[in-house]
Amino acid sequence: MTDGDTLGWELSTAVVLFHEAIARRLGLGAAEHKALGVIVRTGPMPVGALAPSLGVGASAVTGIVDRLERAGYVQRIPDPADRRRVLVRADPQRAPDLTGIFAELGREMGAFMTRYDEHQTAAIVDYLRNTIQVLRAQTARLGQEQSEALDASASLTTPGTPTALGSPPSPPSPPSPPSGAAPGDVI
C-alpha cells in the first residue's frame, strides 16, 4: 500500500469508528444513527426516500426505521398530502443533542486548519468535495451491483419450484458437505 492508500484507509476507519461511537452513545448502530441524521436534517420524508441517502434497499431501510421507532427517535405519521403514504419524522421530544460532540470536533478541526493558508485550504476543500463525489458514486455503483445480483439470483429456478409451465417441480438438491469433509463423514 502507498502512503495515500494507508492514509485513505486510516481516515475512512477513523470516520466510521467516530460515528459508531456516537451511535453507541445513543443506543443505535451506525446505520440507524446516519438515518436519524438524514431525517433530522431533511424533516419528514417517505420511508422509501431514505433508502438512496443511506445506500440501502427498501427492506433494509424499513428495518432501520423500525429500530429507530422502537428506540423512540422517530415516528411514522400519515402524509397530509396523500393519505396512502406514510412519512417518518424525528420525534421532537427525543431528538438527541449532539451539539457538544460536534462542537468539540469542530473546535479541534478548526484549530489545525488555521495552519493552512488560503491556497492550501482551497486545495483541501477541493480534495474533500471530490472525495465525497467519488464515495457517493462508488456507493451507488456497489448498491446497483448488489441489486442486479439479487435480481439475477431471484430469476434463477429454485429447487422445488416448477421449471416450466406444466412441468413438475425440480427436486431439491442435497446439502453440500463443508469444505474438507469427505463423503460419508459425520458432520
C-alpha positions in Angstrom: 0.0 0.0 0.0 1.2 3.5 -0.7 1.1 6.3 1.9 -2.0 7.7 0.2 -3.7 4.3 0.4 -2.8 3.9 4.0 -4.0 7.4 4.9 -7.2 6.9 3.0 -7.9 3.7 4.8 -7.0 5.3 8.2 -9.3 8.3 7.5 -12.1 6.1 6.5 -11.7 3.9 9.5 -11.5 6.8 11.9 -14.7 8.4 10.5 -16.6 5.1 10.7 -15.4 4.5 14.3 -16.3 8.1 15.3 -19.8 7.6 14.1 -20.0 4.1 15.6 -19.1 5.7 19.0 -21.8 8.3 18.6 -24.3 5.7 17.6 -23.4 3.5 20.7 -23.9 6.6 22.9 -27.5 6.8 21.5 -28.1 3.0 21.8 -28.1 2.7 18.0 -26.0 1.1 15.2 -24.1 3.3 12.7 -26.8 2.8 10.0 -29.6 4.0 12.4 -27.5 6.9 13.5 -26.9 8.0 9.9 -30.6 7.6 9.1 -31.6 9.6 12.1 -29.2 12.4 10.9 -30.8 12.4 7.5 -34.3 12.5 9.0 -33.4 15.3 11.4 -31.8 17.4 8.6 -34.4 16.9 5.9 -37.6 16.7 8.0 -40.5 14.3 7.5 -40.0 12.1 4.5 -41.4 8.9 3.0 -39.6 5.9 4.3 -38.5 4.8 0.8 -36.9 8.2 0.1 -34.5 7.5 2.9 -33.0 4.4 1.1 -30.9 6.2 -1.5 -29.5 8.5 1.1 -28.2 5.5 3.0 -27.3 3.4 0.0 -29.6 0.5 1.1 -32.7 -1.2 -0.3 -36.3 -0.7 0.7 -36.4 -3.7 3.0 -33.2 -2.6 4.8 -34.5 0.9 5.3 -37.7 -0.4 6.7 -35.8 -2.4 9.3 -33.7 0.7 10.1 -36.8 2.9 10.6 -38.4 0.1 12.7 -35.4 0.1 15.1 -35.4 3.9 15.3 -39.1 3.9 16.0 -38.7 1.2 18.8 -35.9 3.3 20.3 -38.3 6.3 20.3 -36.2 8.5 18.0 -38.7 8.6 15.1 -42.4 8.4 14.4 -44.4 7.2 11.4 -47.1 9.7 10.5 -49.7 9.9 7.8 -48.7 12.1 4.8 -51.1 15.1 4.9 -50.8 15.4 1.1 -51.5 11.7 0.4 -53.3 9.6 3.0 -52.0 6.4 1.3 -48.4 7.3 2.2 -46.6 7.2 5.5 -43.8 9.7 6.5 -41.1 9.2 9.0 -40.1 12.1 11.2 -37.8 12.7 14.1 -39.6 12.8 17.4 -39.0 16.4 18.6 -39.1 15.2 22.2 -36.4 12.6 21.7 -34.1 14.3 19.1 -30.6 13.7 20.5 -28.5 16.8 21.3 -25.1 16.1 19.7 -24.0 19.7 19.6 -21.4 19.2 22.4 -19.8 16.3 20.5 -19.7 18.1 17.2 -18.7 21.4 18.7 -15.6 19.7 20.2 -14.9 18.1 16.9 -15.3 21.5 15.1 -13.0 23.2 17.6 -10.3 20.7 17.1 -10.6 20.6 13.3 -10.7 24.4 13.2 -7.6 24.6 15.4 -5.4 22.7 13.0 -7.0 24.2 9.9 -5.5 27.6 10.9 -2.1 26.2 9.9 -3.1 26.4 6.2 -3.0 29.4 4.0 -5.9 30.3 1.6 -4.5 28.3 -1.3 -3.8 25.2 0.8 -7.3 25.5 2.3 -8.8 25.7 -1.2 -6.9 22.5 -2.2 -8.1 20.7 0.9 -11.7 21.8 0.3 -11.4 20.7 -3.4 -10.0 17.3 -2.3 -12.8 16.8 0.2 -15.5 17.7 -2.3 -14.0 15.3 -4.9 -13.6 12.6 -2.3 -17.3 12.9 -1.3 -18.3 12.8 -5.0 -16.2 9.6 -5.6 -17.5 8.0 -2.5 -21.1 8.7 -3.4 -20.6 7.3 -6.9 -18.8 4.2 -5.6 -21.6 3.7 -3.1 -24.2 3.9 -5.8 -22.2 1.5 -8.0 -22.0 -1.0 -5.2 -25.7 -0.7 -4.5 -26.5 -1.1 -8.1 -24.3 -4.2 -8.4 -25.9 -5.7 -5.4 -29.4 -5.0 -6.7 -28.5 -6.6 -10.0 -27.1 -9.7 -8.3 -30.2 -10.0 -6.2 -32.4 -9.6 -9.3 -30.4 -12.3 -11.1 -30.5 -14.7 -8.3 -34.2 -14.2 -7.9 -34.8 -15.1 -11.5 -33.0 -18.4 -11.2 -35.1 -21.5 -10.6 -35.0 -22.7 -7.0 -35.4 -26.3 -6.1 -39.0 -27.4 -5.5 -40.4 -24.8 -8.0 -41.8 -25.5 -11.4 -39.3 -25.2 -14.2 -41.8 -24.5 -16.9 -45.5 -24.2 -17.3 -47.0 -27.6 -16.5 -43.7 -29.4 -15.8 -43.1 -30.9 -12.4 -41.0 -29.2 -9.8 -37.3 -30.0 -9.7 -36.2 -32.0 -6.7 -34.3 -30.2 -4.0 -30.5 -30.7 -4.1 -28.9 -32.4 -1.1 -26.8 -30.1 1.1 -23.1 -29.9 0.2 -20.7 -31.1 2.9 -18.4 -28.4 4.4 -15.1 -28.0 2.6 -12.6 -30.6 3.6 -15.3 -33.1 4.6 -15.2 -36.4 2.7 -18.4 -38.1 1.5 -19.9 -40.1 4.4 -18.2 -38.0 7.1 -20.5 -37.3 10.0 -20.9 -33.5 10.3 
